[in-house]
Amino acid sequence: MKKIRRVLLLFIIVAYASMIFACKGNVEEKEGKTSIEELVTSHTDVEATESETTSGDKESEKESQSKEEITTVVDTKNQETSASKEEVTTSKKEDSTTNKETTTKKQQQTTTKKQQQTTTKKQQQQTTTKKQQQTTTKQQQQTTTKKQEANKEEATTEAIFSGNSATTGNTRGGAITVTEFTESDTAKAKAKAIVGQIVKSSMSDYECVKAIHDYLIKNVNYDVKSIENGSIDENNHPSHTAEGALCNNLAVCDGYAKAFELMCAEAGIYAYMMYGEGINEDGTKESHAWNVVKVNGEWYQVDCTWDDPIIGGEVVTDGTNIIYMYFLLTDNEMYTDHIVDNEYSKNKQECTSTLFTGLARTLTMDAQMKYSGCTVCDVDSFYIMNKNYTSKSQYNYSIAITVAESQKIDDKKWQDAIVDGVRVSGYNGGFTYGYYAIRVSKYMIYDIYVTKTQ
């Protein structure tokens, strides 16, 4: 029986050892194997009492179970620790990878942002440069356009003065019958005779109209006396007619206008009367009449009455007061101080052509500085030029000065300058001096004359 127990015990021990070896896996051979010698109890020990053997067996069994549990727990903990370490390592790797990805992403974002900023800055610089180039180009174009316009105006003026040209060609036919008003045969005959003398078939429309305009201003005087004595209000007063202007050399505004239309009709040029009001320099209004005239297919405004101004309250009869401030204007230019009456102006025309814009000023300056003349910049230069002219015995001359500077002229200094100049010229006799003053745009033009009395 004891042998059987020993065999069983030995079998149990071997089975126990096998179980431990299977649980520990790859543990070192020293730890994983238990030699038979260590497991088999000595013969003396085995021969202990049954109770002791049983107790020892139980304790051994408990001890084996405890070792197995401990081993299992240790292995489990080892596995968990290993797994935890692996997880931690993996987590660290993932964190490291995430950090790297984040860093890379931030670097990419920073790079992209820098690239965008650089691109935006370049685009802004390009846009600024482009705008500057466009501004410069625009300014150059505007300058070029202004120069071209100035050259065009000069070229136009030259073409106008040169006679027949493409822009001022002769479009006239035969004489035109006037239907706006009734004129005497005497007036018609006079108009025909005058036109035959001053208008040539080779003249352009412009030259023809200018010749008629100039003739009326040089030969017709404004009838101030009839206005002052009130006789001008009588019906059929001569100064209201073309006959009064052409035959009596006296007229008021509608007499000038009728004479102009009649002479233009005789020359084959269409012209009509305009009725309304004129606005004086002091802002007062008065009944007025003027004309529209067709030049080379375009309509223009003309006021012969106001181009024949009264100087210093006196009528000038030699034509030296002629101006062109109301010659071939547009509606916009004329209507700054003219108000048209549409009811009475039956043949009103739209005058929009700017072909002659600027010419009125040029012609006026030329006319007023016809003897000799200059333009000065200030009042001191004005005195100096008066002395210079008279010291050379030049007693008829013209000086243009801006309106603002003209208001600073001292009559005593002006007279002293003229007297000093006359004495320097060697003349010691008596003399008088006078002048006409005409405002042309922003200038005042003084036509000055010195008359010897001895």
C-alpha positions as CSV (number, residue, x, y, z in Angstrom):
1,M,0.0,0.0,0.0
2,K,2.8,2.3,0.8
3,K,4.4,1.5,-2.5
4,I,1.2,2.4,-4.2
5,R,1.1,5.7,-2.4
6,R,4.7,6.4,-3.2
7,V,4.0,5.8,-6.9
8,L,1.0,8.0,-6.8
9,L,2.9,10.7,-4.9
10,L,5.7,10.4,-7.5
11,F,3.1,10.7,-10.3
12,I,1.5,13.7,-8.7
13,I,4.9,15.4,-8.3
14,V,5.8,14.7,-11.9
15,A,2.4,16.0,-13.0
16,Y,2.9,19.1,-10.8
17,A,6.3,19.7,-12.4
18,S,4.9,19.4,-15.8
19,M,2.2,21.9,-15.0
20,I,4.6,24.4,-13.7
21,F,6.8,24.0,-16.8
22,A,3.8,24.5,-19.1
23,C,2.7,27.7,-17.2
24,K,6.1,29.4,-17.1
25,G,6.7,29.0,-20.8
26,N,10.1,30.4,-21.7
27,V,11.4,30.7,-18.2
28,E,15.0,29.7,-17.9
29,E,15.6,25.9,-17.8
30,K,16.9,26.1,-14.2
31,E,13.7,27.7,-13.0
32,G,11.4,25.9,-15.4
33,K,12.6,22.3,-14.6
34,T,12.8,20.6,-11.3
35,S,15.1,17.6,-11.2
36,I,13.7,14.4,-10.0
37,E,16.2,14.4,-7.2
38,E,14.9,17.6,-5.8
39,L,11.2,16.5,-6.2
40,V,11.6,13.0,-4.8
41,T,11.8,13.0,-1.1
42,S,14.3,10.8,0.5
43,H,13.3,7.3,1.4
44,T,13.3,8.1,5.1
45,D,11.0,11.0,4.6
46,V,8.6,9.0,2.5
47,E,8.4,6.4,5.2
48,A,6.9,8.9,7.6
49,T,3.5,8.3,9.2
50,E,0.5,8.3,7.0
51,S,-1.0,11.2,8.7
52,E,2.2,13.1,8.3
53,T,2.4,12.1,4.6
54,T,-1.2,13.0,4.1
55,S,-0.7,16.3,5.8
56,G,2.5,16.9,3.9
57,D,0.7,15.9,0.7
58,K,-2.0,18.4,1.5
59,E,0.4,21.1,2.4
60,S,2.4,20.3,-0.7
61,E,-0.7,20.4,-2.7
62,K,-1.7,23.7,-1.1
63,E,1.8,25.0,-1.6
64,S,1.8,23.9,-5.2
65,Q,-1.6,25.5,-5.8
66,S,-0.3,28.6,-4.1
67,K,2.8,28.6,-6.2
68,E,0.7,28.0,-9.3
69,E,-1.6,30.9,-8.4
70,I,1.4,33.1,-7.5
71,T,3.1,32.1,-10.8
72,T,-0.1,32.7,-12.7
73,V,-0.6,36.1,-11.0
74,V,3.0,37.0,-11.6
75,D,2.7,35.9,-15.2
76,T,-0.5,37.8,-15.6
77,K,1.0,40.9,-14.0
78,N,4.0,40.5,-16.1
79,Q,1.9,40.2,-19.2
80,E,-0.2,43.2,-18.1
81,T,2.9,45.2,-17.3
82,S,4.4,44.2,-20.6
83,A,1.2,45.1,-22.3
84,S,1.0,48.3,-20.4
85,K,4.6,49.1,-21.3
86,E,3.8,48.3,-24.9
87,E,0.7,50.5,-24.7
88,V,2.7,53.2,-23.1
89,T,5.5,52.8,-25.7
90,T,2.9,52.7,-28.5
91,S,1.1,55.7,-26.9
92,K,4.5,57.6,-26.7
93,K,5.2,56.6,-30.3
94,E,1.7,57.7,-31.3
95,D,2.2,60.9,-29.3
96,S,5.5,61.4,-30.8
97,T,4.1,60.8,-34.2
98,T,1.2,63.1,-33.4
99,N,3.6,65.8,-32.2
100,K,5.7,65.4,-35.3
101,E,2.6,65.5,-37.4
102,T,1.4,68.6,-35.5
103,T,4.8,70.2,-35.8
104,T,4.9,69.4,-39.4
105,K,1.4,70.7,-39.9
106,K,2.3,73.9,-38.0
107,Q,5.4,74.2,-40.1
108,Q,3.4,73.7,-43.3
109,Q,0.8,76.2,-42.1
110,T,3.5,78.7,-41.2
111,T,5.1,78.1,-44.6
112,T,1.8,78.4,-46.3
113,K,1.0,81.6,-44.4
114,K,4.4,83.1,-45.2
115,Q,3.9,82.1,-48.8
116,Q,0.4,83.7,-48.8
117,Q,1.8,86.8,-47.1
118,T,4.6,87.0,-49.6
119,T,2.2,86.4,-52.5
120,T,-0.2,89.0,-51.1
121,K,2.6,91.5,-50.6
122,K,3.8,90.8,-54.1
123,Q,0.3,91.2,-55.4
124,Q,-0.1,94.5,-53.5
125,Q,3.2,95.7,-54.7
126,Q,2.2,94.7,-58.3
127,T,-1.2,96.3,-57.8
128,T,0.5,99.5,-56.4
129,T,3.0,99.5,-59.2
130,K,0.2,98.9,-61.7
131,K,-1.9,101.7,-60.2
132,Q,1.2,104.0,-60.3
133,Q,1.8,103.0,-63.9
134,Q,-1.8,103.6,-64.7
135,T,-1.8,106.9,-62.9
136,T,1.4,108.0,-64.7
137,T,0.0,106.7,-68.0
138,K,-3.3,108.5,-67.4
139,Q,-1.4,111.8,-66.5
140,Q,0.7,111.4,-69.6
141,Q,-2.4,110.8,-71.6
142,Q,-4.1,113.8,-70.1
143,T,-1.0,115.9,-70.7
144,T,-0.8,114.6,-74.3
145,T,-4.5,115.3,-74.7
146,K,-4.2,118.8,-73.4
147,K,-1.3,119.4,-75.7
148,Q,-3.2,118.0,-78.6
149,E,-6.2,120.1,-77.8
150,A,-3.9,123.2,-77.5
151,N,-2.2,122.3,-80.8
152,K,-5.6,121.7,-82.3
153,E,-6.9,125.1,-81.1
154,E,-3.8,126.8,-82.5
155,A,-4.1,124.8,-85.8
156,T,-7.8,125.7,-86.0
157,T,-7.0,129.4,-85.4
158,E,-4.3,129.2,-88.1
159,A,-6.7,127.5,-90.5
160,I,-9.3,130.1,-89.8
161,F,-7.0,133.0,-90.5
162,S,-5.5,131.3,-93.5
163,G,-8.7,131.7,-95.4
164,N,-10.5,128.9,-97.2
165,S,-9.9,125.5,-95.6
166,A,-11.5,122.2,-94.9
167,T,-13.0,123.4,-91.6
168,T,-14.1,126.8,-92.8
169,G,-15.1,126.1,-96.4
170,N,-17.4,128.3,-98.5
171,T,-20.9,126.8,-98.4
172,R,-22.7,129.8,-99.7
173,G,-25.0,129.9,-102.6
174,G,-26.9,133.0,-103.9
175,A,-28.6,135.7,-101.9
176,I,-31.2,134.6,-99.4
177,T,-34.6,136.4,-99.0
178,V,-35.2,137.7,-95.5
179,T,-38.7,136.9,-94.2
180,E,-38.3,137.7,-90.4
181,F,-38.8,141.4,-90.9
182,T,-39.6,143.9,-93.7
183,E,-36.8,146.3,-94.8
184,S,-36.9,149.2,-97.2
185,D,-35.5,148.9,-100.6
186,T,-32.9,151.5,-99.6
187,A,-31.6,149.2,-96.9
188,K,-31.5,146.3,-99.2
189,A,-29.6,148.2,-101.9
190,K,-27.2,149.5,-99.3
191,A,-26.6,146.0,-97.9
192,K,-26.0,144.6,-101.4
193,A,-23.5,147.4,-102.2
194,I,-21.6,146.9,-98.9
195,V,-21.4,143.1,-99.2
196,G,-20.1,143.5,-102.8
197,Q,-17.2,145.6,-101.4
198,I,-16.2,143.6,-98.4
199,V,-17.1,140.0,-99.3
200,K,-15.3,138.0,-102.0
201,S,-16.4,134.8,-103.6
202,S,-13.2,133.1,-102.5
203,M,-13.8,133.9,-98.8
204,S,-14.7,131.1,-96.4
205,D,-18.0,131.4,-94.4
206,Y,-15.9,132.4,-91.4
207,E,-14.1,135.2,-93.3
208,C,-17.4,136.4,-94.7
209,V,-19.2,136.6,-91.3
210,K,-16.2,138.3,-89.7
211,A,-16.0,140.9,-92.4
212,I,-19.7,141.7,-91.9
213,H,-19.3,141.8,-88.1
214,D,-16.3,144.1,-88.3
215,Y,-18.0,146.4,-90.8
216,L,-21.0,147.0,-88.5
217,I,-18.8,147.7,-85.5
218,K,-16.5,150.1,-87.3
219,N,-19.2,152.0,-89.1
220,V,-22.3,151.9,-86.9
221,N,-22.5,153.8,-83.6
222,Y,-24.8,153.0,-80.7
223,D,-27.6,155.6,-80.6
224,V,-27.2,156.9,-77.1
225,K,-28.8,160.3,-77.8
226,S,-32.1,158.8,-78.9
227,I,-32.2,156.6,-75.8
228,E,-31.4,159.6,-73.5
229,N,-34.1,161.9,-75.1
230,G,-36.7,159.0,-75.2
231,S,-37.3,159.2,-78.9
232,I,-36.1,155.6,-79.4
233,D,-39.5,154.5,-78.0
234,E,-41.3,155.8,-81.0
235,N,-42.8,153.4,-83.5
236,N,-40.6,152.7,-86.5
237,H,-37.7,154.7,-85.1
238,P,-34.8,154.4,-87.7
239,S,-32.4,153.1,-85.0
240,H,-34.5,150.0,-84.7
241,T,-34.0,149.2,-88.4
242,A,-31.3,147.9,-90.8
243,E,-31.7,151.1,-92.7
244,G,-30.8,153.2,-89.7
245,A,-27.7,151.1,-89.1
246,L,-26.5,151.0,-92.8
247,C,-27.6,154.4,-94.0
248,N,-27.6,156.6,-90.9
249,N,-24.8,154.8,-89.1
250,L,-26.9,154.8,-85.9
251,A,-28.7,151.9,-84.3
252,V,-29.7,150.2,-81.1
253,C,-29.5,146.4,-80.6
254,D,-32.2,145.3,-83.0
255,G,-31.0,147.7,-85.6
256,Y,-27.5,146.0,-85.5
257,A,-29.1,142.5,-85.5
258,K,-31.4,143.3,-88.5
259,A,-28.5,144.8,-90.5
260,F,-26.3,141.7,-89.7
261,E,-29.0,139.3,-90.9
262,L,-29.7,141.4,-94.0
263,M,-26.0,141.5,-95.0
264,C,-25.5,137.8,-94.3
265,A,-28.6,137.0,-96.5
266,E,-27.1,139.1,-99.3
267,A,-23.8,137.1,-99.0
268,G,-25.7,133.7,-99.1
269,I,-25.3,133.0,-95.4
270,Y,-28.3,132.0,-93.1
271,A,-28.7,134.2,-90.0
272,Y,-31.6,134.8,-87.7
273,M,-32.5,137.3,-85.0
274,M,-32.8,136.3,-81.3
275,Y,-34.9,138.2,-78.8
276,G,-34.6,138.3,-75.1
277,E,-32.7,140.1,-72.4
278,G,-29.1,141.1,-71.7
279,I,-27.6,141.0,-68.2
280,N,-25.4,144.0,-67.6
281,E,-22.2,144.0,-65.4
282,D,-24.1,145.4,-62.5
283,G,-26.7,142.6,-62.7
284,T,-29.5,144.7,-64.3
285,K,-31.5,143.4,-67.2
286,E,-32.6,145.1,-70.4
287,S,-34.5,144.1,-73.6
288,H,-32.0,142.9,-76.1
289,A,-31.6,141.4,-79.6
290,W,-28.7,139.5,-81.3
291,N,-28.2,136.8,-83.9
292,V,-27.4,133.2,-84.7
293,V,-25.5,132.5,-87.9
294,K,-24.7,129.3,-89.9
295,V,-21.0,128.9,-90.6
296,N,-19.9,125.8,-92.6
297,G,-23.0,123.9,-91.6
298,E,-22.9,124.7,-87.9
299,W,-24.8,127.4,-85.9
300,Y,-23.1,130.0,-83.7
301,Q,-24.2,132.9,-81.5
302,V,-23.2,136.5,-82.5
303,D,-23.9,139.9,-80.7
304,C,-22.6,142.8,-82.8
305,T,-24.0,145.4,-80.4
306,W,-22.0,144.1,-77.4
307,D,-18.9,143.8,-79.5
308,D,-19.1,147.5,-80.1
309,P,-18.9,148.7,-76.5
310,I,-19.3,152.3,-75.2
311,I,-16.0,153.3,-73.6
312,G,-16.1,155.5,-70.5
313,G,-19.7,156.4,-71.3
314,E,-18.7,157.7,-74.7
315,V,-19.4,156.3,-78.1
316,V,-16.2,155.5,-80.0
317,T,-16.6,156.1,-83.7
318,D,-13.2,155.1,-85.2
319,G,-13.7,151.3,-84.6
320,T,-10.7,151.1,-82.2
321,N,-13.0,149.7,-79.5
322,I,-13.9,146.5,-81.5
323,I,-13.9,143.3,-79.6
324,Y,-14.9,139.7,-80.3
325,M,-16.2,138.6,-77.0
326,Y,-19.6,137.7,-78.5
327,F,-18.4,136.3,-81.8
328,L,-19.2,132.7,-82.9
329,L,-20.0,131.4,-79.4
330,T,-21.8,128.3,-78.2
331,D,-25.2,128.5,-76.4
332,N,-23.4,127.8,-73.1
333,E,-21.0,130.7,-73.7
334,M,-23.6,133.2,-74.8
335,Y,-26.2,132.4,-72.2
336,T,-24.0,133.3,-69.3
337,D,-25.3,136.9,-69.7
338,H,-28.0,136.5,-72.4
339,I,-31.6,135.2,-71.8
340,V,-33.4,134.0,-74.9
341,D,-37.2,134.5,-75.2
342,N,-38.3,131.3,-76.9
343,E,-41.7,132.8,-77.8
344,Y,-40.4,135.6,-79.9
345,S,-37.2,133.8,-81.1
346,K,-39.1,131.9,-83.9
347,N,-35.9,130.7,-85.5
348,K,-33.9,129.7,-82.5
349,Q,-31.1,127.3,-83.3
350,E,-29.0,125.0,-81.1
351,C,-25.4,126.2,-81.1
352,T,-23.1,123.5,-79.8
353,S,-20.1,123.5,-82.0
354,T,-16.9,124.4,-80.2
355,L,-14.8,124.9,-83.3
356,F,-14.2,128.6,-82.5
357,T,-14.0,128.3,-78.7
358,G,-11.1,130.4,-77.5
359,L,-11.0,132.4,-80.8
360,A,-13.0,135.3,-79.3
361,R,-10.4,136.0,-76.7
362,T,-7.6,135.7,-79.1
363,L,-9.2,138.1,-81.7
364,T,-10.0,140.6,-79.0
365,M,-6.5,140.6,-77.6
366,D,-5.1,141.0,-81.1
367,A,-7.5,143.9,-81.9
368,Q,-6.9,145.8,-78.7
369,M,-3.1,145.5,-79.0
370,K,-3.2,146.4,-82.7
371,Y,-0.6,149.2,-82.6
372,S,2.0,147.6,-80.4
373,G,1.5,146.0,-77.0
374,C,2.6,143.7,-74.3
375,T,1.2,141.8,-71.3
376,V,2.6,142.6,-67.9
377,C,2.3,140.5,-64.7
378,D,2.0,143.3,-62.1
379,V,1.2,146.9,-61.6
380,D,4.8,148.0,-61.2
381,S,5.6,146.5,-64.6
382,F,2.6,148.4,-65.9
383,Y,4.2,151.8,-65.0
384,I,7.6,150.8,-66.4
385,M,6.1,149.8,-69.7
386,N,4.2,153.1,-70.1
387,K,7.5,155.0,-69.5
388,N,9.4,152.8,-71.9
389,Y,6.8,153.3,-74.8
390,T,6.6,157.1,-74.4
391,S,10.3,157.6,-74.0
392,K,10.7,156.2,-77.5
393,S,8.1,158.6,-78.9
394,Q,5.6,155.7,-79.3
395,Y,2.4,157.5,-78.4
396,N,-0.2,154.8,-79.3
397,Y,0.2,151.4,-77.6
398,S,-1.6,148.7,-75.7
399,I,-0.9,147.0,-72.4
400,A,-2.7,144.0,-71.0
401,I,-2.7,143.3,-67.3
402,T,-4.7,140.9,-65.1
403,V,-8.0,142.3,-63.7
404,A,-6.8,141.7,-60.1
405,E,-3.6,143.7,-60.7
406,S,-5.4,146.4,-62.7
407,Q,-7.3,147.3,-59.5
408,K,-4.0,148.4,-57.9
409,I,-3.2,151.0,-60.5
410,D,-2.6,154.5,-59.1
411,D,-3.6,157.2,-61.6
412,K,-1.0,159.6,-60.2
413,K,1.9,157.1,-60.6
414,W,0.6,156.2,-64.1
415,Q,0.5,159.9,-65.2
416,D,4.0,160.5,-63.8
417,A,5.3,157.4,-65.7
418,I,3.9,158.8,-69.0
419,V,5.2,162.4,-68.3
420,D,8.6,161.1,-67.5
421,G,8.7,159.0,-70.7
422,V,7.6,161.9,-72.9
423,R,10.3,164.2,-71.4
424,V,12.9,161.5,-71.9
425,S,11.9,161.4,-75.5
426,G,13.0,165.0,-75.8
427,Y,9.5,166.6,-76.2
428,N,9.0,169.5,-73.8
429,G,5.7,170.9,-75.1
430,G,2.2,170.4,-73.9
431,F,0.3,167.1,-74.3
432,T,-2.7,165.1,-73.1
433,Y,-3.2,161.4,-72.7
434,G,-6.1,159.1,-72.6
435,Y,-7.0,155.4,-72.9
436,Y,-9.7,152.8,-73.6
437,A,-10.0,149.9,-71.1
438,I,-11.6,146.7,-72.3
439,R,-12.0,143.6,-70.2
440,V,-11.1,140.4,-72.0
441,S,-11.5,137.2,-70.0
442,K,-9.2,137.7,-67.0
443,Y,-7.3,140.6,-68.5
444,M,-7.9,144.4,-68.7
445,I,-6.5,145.8,-71.9
446,Y,-5.5,149.4,-71.9
447,D,-5.3,151.2,-75.3
448,I,-3.3,154.3,-74.5
449,Y,-2.7,157.3,-76.6
450,V,-0.7,160.5,-76.1
451,T,-1.7,163.7,-78.0
452,K,0.6,166.7,-78.4
453,T,-1.1,170.1,-77.9
454,Q,1.7,172.3,-79.1
